[in-house]
């Protein structure tokens, strides 16, 4: 077994389940390709609809075309083996370079806010 992605999760290339935090995980009907360059290969995700909320492991990836890149692609897939309401699917958003930078700035701003709140809680 090797470590894939930035999540540091041991995984194999086939449908063999992996163990994460004492839970067995397998995404045999995966739509997104997972490899060493995947941004996050194991996150906690939630699908929300009008009549449901379902939690599942998620893959989140950011890419751009290798040759002549003209956009940034953000992809999200929830483990459909953990979902009862939604069929297997992946969501993709195509961003311009400017939109990607705006998103990055917003992520930084909210990350700073979360870290500051955690530091305040540690001081109490």
N, C-alpha and C positions, 0 to 999 in steps of 0.2 A: 504494500500500500504506500501511496505517496501523499504528500500534503498539497492540496489544490487551493488556489485563490488566497486572498488576504485574510479569509476567515480562519485559516490554519486548521481546517477540518480534514481528517484523514478520509479519503474516498478512493474508489476504484472506478475504472471507466465503464464497467458494465452495470447491471441492475442490482448488484450485491448491496444489501443494506449497509449503512454506516452507523456508528454509535456516536451520538452527540449528547453530552450532558445526561447520560443514562437513558437516552431515548434512541430507539432504532429508527433510522430515516432511510427511505428509499423513494426515488422519483423515477419510476420506470417509464413513464409516459412523458418524459421531459421534452419540451419544445426548444428551449434555449440550450446552446452548447456550453458546457462547463469545462474550463481548462485552467492552466496556471495563470492566465491573464484575466480571469473573471474577477470583477471588482469585489463583489461580496457573494460568496457561494452558499452562505447559510445565515439567514436573518430570520427574525420573527416577523411574520406578516399577518395582515388582516384584510379580508374581503368584506365589504359592507354594501348591502343593498337595502331596498325599502323594507323587506321582510326578513332580513338575515344579517348576522355577523358571524364570520367563520375565521378561525385562526389556523395558520399553517406556516411551515417553513417556507422561506422565499429566497429567490436568487435575484440579485440586482446587479446589472452590468451596464457599464458605460463604454461605448466604442466610437470609432470614426473609421471611415474607409481607409485602407492602407495606401492606396494610390489615389492621388487627386482628391483628398478629403474636402468635402463641401458641406458637411453637417456633423453633428454629434448625435449619437443614438443612445437613448436611455431605455433599458429593457427591464421588465419585472415579470417574474413568474412565481406563482404560489404552487406548492406541492399539491397537485390535484388528488393524490391519494388521501389527503387529510381534509378535503373539501367534499361536502355532500350536495351543495346547491349548484355550484358552477362546474361546467365542463372544463377539460384541460384547455388552457389558453395562456398566451403571454401578451402583455401589454407593452407597446413600444411608442416612444415619443421621439420625433426628430426635431432637433434644435439647431439654430444657427449658432455660430461662434459667440455672438453677442448674447443670445439667450442662455447659452451654457455658462457664460461668465456671470450673468445675472443670477442664475440658479446657484452657482458656486458661492457668490457673495451672500445670498440668503442663507445657504447652509452654514457658512462661517458665522454669520450673525447669530443664528439660533444655537449653534454649537457653543459659542461664547456665553450665551445666556444660560444654557444648561450647566456648563462648567461653573459659572459664577454662582448659580443657585446651589450646586453641590458643595462648593467651597463654603458658602454661608451655612449650610446644614452641618458641615464638618466642624465649624467653629463653635456651634451651639452645644 
